[in-house]
Amino acid sequence: QINVLQAKKKFEILDAMLSFMHAQFTFFQQGHSLLHQLEPYMKKLATELDQLVIDSAVEKREMEHKHALIQQRTLLQDFSYDDSKVEFNVDAPNGVVMEGYLFKRASNAFKTWNR
């Protein structure tokens, strides 16, 4: 009787293991079929992503170019005379009157600027 019970347990364990393997096979087969259906969408999404990366790189390059142009313009404007800022006087040397405050660097530990 004990031998019969032990032999029966072996078959039950094998049956449970086979059932588990079948459930795993079905689960992964359904996952494969679902992802296979999504494959065209994933390819389309990948091409759109590639195009977005290219567009972003082009936009970044354009922005850097515009930034460089703006910096050049501001540098040129800083070195050129603006009529609204500069007054001409025939009595002054070079015909330019300079007005404003003279700042001096302090000799203390903080090295602040004072008028």
C-alpha positions as CSV (number, residue, x, y, z in Angstrom):
1,Q,0.0,0.0,0.0
2,I,2.8,2.4,0.9
3,N,4.5,1.7,-2.4
4,V,1.3,2.3,-4.3
5,L,0.8,5.7,-2.5
6,Q,4.3,6.7,-3.2
7,A,4.0,5.8,-6.8
8,K,0.7,7.8,-7.0
9,K,2.4,10.8,-5.4
10,K,5.1,10.8,-8.1
11,F,2.4,10.9,-10.8
12,E,0.6,13.8,-9.0
13,I,3.8,15.8,-8.7
14,L,4.6,15.2,-12.3
15,D,1.1,16.2,-13.3
16,A,1.3,19.4,-11.3
17,M,4.7,20.2,-12.8
18,L,3.3,19.6,-16.4
19,S,0.3,21.8,-15.6
20,F,2.6,24.6,-14.4
21,M,4.8,24.3,-17.5
22,H,1.7,24.5,-19.7
23,A,0.5,27.6,-17.9
24,Q,3.9,29.2,-18.3
25,F,4.0,28.3,-22.0
26,T,0.5,29.8,-22.5
27,F,1.4,33.0,-20.7
28,F,4.6,33.7,-22.7
29,Q,2.9,32.7,-26.0
30,Q,0.1,35.3,-25.3
31,G,2.8,37.9,-24.5
32,H,4.7,37.1,-27.7
33,S,1.5,37.4,-29.8
34,L,0.6,40.7,-28.2
35,L,4.1,42.2,-28.7
36,H,4.0,40.9,-32.3
37,Q,0.9,42.9,-32.9
38,L,2.6,46.0,-31.4
39,E,5.6,45.6,-33.7
40,P,4.4,48.0,-36.5
41,Y,3.6,50.7,-33.8
42,M,7.0,50.3,-32.2
43,K,8.7,50.7,-35.6
44,K,6.6,53.8,-36.4
45,L,7.4,55.2,-32.9
46,A,11.1,54.6,-33.4
47,T,11.2,56.5,-36.8
48,E,9.3,59.4,-35.2
49,L,11.8,59.4,-32.3
50,D,14.7,59.5,-34.8
51,Q,13.1,62.4,-36.6
52,L,12.5,64.3,-33.3
53,V,16.2,63.8,-32.4
54,I,17.2,65.2,-35.8
55,D,14.8,68.2,-35.5
56,S,16.1,68.9,-31.9
57,A,19.7,68.9,-33.1
58,V,18.9,71.3,-36.0
59,E,16.9,73.6,-33.6
60,K,19.8,73.5,-31.1
61,R,22.3,74.4,-33.9
62,E,20.1,77.3,-35.0
63,M,19.7,78.6,-31.5
64,E,23.5,78.5,-31.0
65,H,24.0,80.3,-34.3
66,K,21.4,83.0,-33.2
67,H,23.1,83.3,-29.8
68,A,26.5,83.8,-31.5
69,L,25.1,86.5,-33.8
70,I,23.5,88.3,-30.8
71,Q,26.7,88.2,-28.9
72,Q,28.6,89.7,-31.9
73,R,26.0,92.4,-32.3
74,T,26.2,93.4,-28.6
75,L,30.0,93.4,-28.8
76,L,29.9,95.7,-31.8
77,Q,27.4,97.9,-30.1
78,D,29.5,98.1,-27.0
79,F,32.5,99.3,-29.0
80,S,30.6,101.7,-31.2
81,Y,29.5,105.2,-30.1
82,D,25.8,105.6,-29.5
83,D,24.6,109.2,-30.2
84,S,22.2,109.2,-27.3
85,K,24.9,108.3,-24.8
86,V,27.8,110.5,-26.0
87,E,27.8,114.3,-26.1
88,F,30.2,116.1,-28.3
89,N,31.9,119.3,-27.2
90,V,34.3,121.2,-29.3
91,D,36.1,122.6,-26.2
92,A,36.9,119.1,-24.8
93,P,39.8,117.1,-26.1
94,N,38.8,114.7,-28.9
95,G,35.4,116.4,-28.8
96,V,33.9,114.0,-26.3
97,V,32.7,114.9,-22.8
98,M,33.0,112.2,-20.2
99,E,30.8,112.4,-17.2
100,G,30.0,110.1,-14.3
101,Y,31.5,108.7,-11.1
102,L,35.0,107.4,-10.6
103,F,35.1,104.2,-8.7
104,K,38.1,103.2,-6.6
105,R,38.8,99.8,-5.2
106,A,39.1,99.7,-1.4
107,S,42.2,98.4,0.2
108,N,40.4,96.5,2.9
109,A,40.0,92.7,3.0
110,F,36.7,92.8,1.1
111,K,38.1,94.8,-1.9
112,T,34.8,96.6,-2.5
113,W,34.4,99.5,-4.9
114,N,33.7,103.0,-3.7
115,R,32.8,106.3,-5.4
